[in-house]
């Protein structure tokens, strides 16, 4: 009879989930899952990294060859195809790197976003050498 407590826990979870859906509660996706699902124009996948102030305390980070303006154009085009919209007022680029902030696709809810804040995808690239960049990607509450 060890299965009865498990069955009770499962049925309770299903009832709570069904009630939340019926009540119109929006389901939110963990930031880490959204980050891993991004299609970024990178030569290799970016590694997950702890990020204390980011939503979900996770980010993607990688180093790659290139120039800031070239990488910026590629990531903007790729993310636009995925439904992300640029907050142009936050976009800056120079020989030092770039800053890009985007709103997620309509209907996307990022789990862990504080009340009164909206989740935004933030990409920051920093030149760490000639033709070498460090790219960090994360969700922030704005």
N, C-alpha and C positions, 0 to 999 in steps of 0.2 A: 504494500500500500504506500510505497514511497512516491508514487506518481501523483497522489492527490494534492499535496502542497504545491507541486509544480503546476498542475492543471489549474488550481485556484489562482496562483500568481499570474499565469498566462491569461486566463479569462478576465481577471481584473484589469490587466494592462490593456487588453483589447477593448473592454468597455470604456475605460478612461480615454483611450485614443479615439474611439468612435464618438464619444461625447464631445471631445474637443473639436472634431471635424464638423459635427452637426451644429455646434455652437458658433461656427464661423471662425474659429481660431486659426490663424495662419501658421503653417509649419515653417520653421526656419532651418536653413542648412548650415552646418558647421563651417566656419571660415576655412579650415584646413581642407575640407572636401571641395569647396569652391575653388581654392587655389590649385589643388591637384588637377582639377578639371579644366583649367585654363589651357588653351592652345597658344603657346608663345613661340615666336620664331627664334628659337635658341638652338645652338649646335648640339646641346645635350640637356637633359632635364635638370631643372634647378632643384637643389636639395631643400628639404624642410628645415626650418631653423626656429628656435625659441625667440619670440619677440615680446618682451614684457608689456609694452603699451599697445600692441596691436589687438584687434578683436580676435578672440580665440587664442591669443598669445602665440601665434604662429605666423611665419612668413616663408617665402621662398627666397633663396639667395644663390647666386652663381657669379662666376667670373668668366668673361668671354672677350674675344678680340672684337675690335670695332671702334667706331667713332660715335659720340653721343647723338648727333643729329641723324645719322643713318639708323641706329638702333631705335631711336624715338619714332621715326617714320614707320618702321616695320611693326613695332608693338602697337602703335595707334591703329594702323590698318587691321592688324589681326584681331585686336580687341573690339574694334567697331563691328567687324563681321560677326562677333559673338554677342552683340547687343549692348556692349558697354558704351556710354556716352561721355565724352571728354568735358571736364570742367575747364574750359579754355583759360579762365582767369588764373588758374593755378599752374599752367604749363609754362615752364621756363627751360631753356636749353643754352648751353655754352660749352666751351672747350673743357670745362670742369666736369660736365655731366648733364643730367636733366632731372626734372621733377614733373610727373604726370599724375593727375588725379581724375578718376572716372567714376561715374555713377553706374551701379550694376544694372543689368537688364530689368525692364519692368516686371514686377511681380517677384523679384528675388528678395528673399528675406535672409539676412545673415545672422545666425544664432549668436547671441552675446552682445548685440548692439544695445547700448544703454538707452533707456527711455529718453525721449526728446532729441536723440541723435539719429543721424542717417549714416548708413555704412557707405564708405567710398573705397574703391580700389586705388591704392597708392603705389606707384612705381618710381623708384629713385635709382639713378645710375650715377656712379662716381668714377671719374678717370683715376686709375691707380698706377698708370704708366702709359708710355706711348702706345696708342692703339690697343689699350687694355682697359676694360670696364668691370666694375663690380655692380651687379644689378640686384636690388631688393624689391620684393613684391609682397604687399600685405593689405589687409582691410583695416581701416581706421574709422572711428566714429567721429563724425563732424557735425 
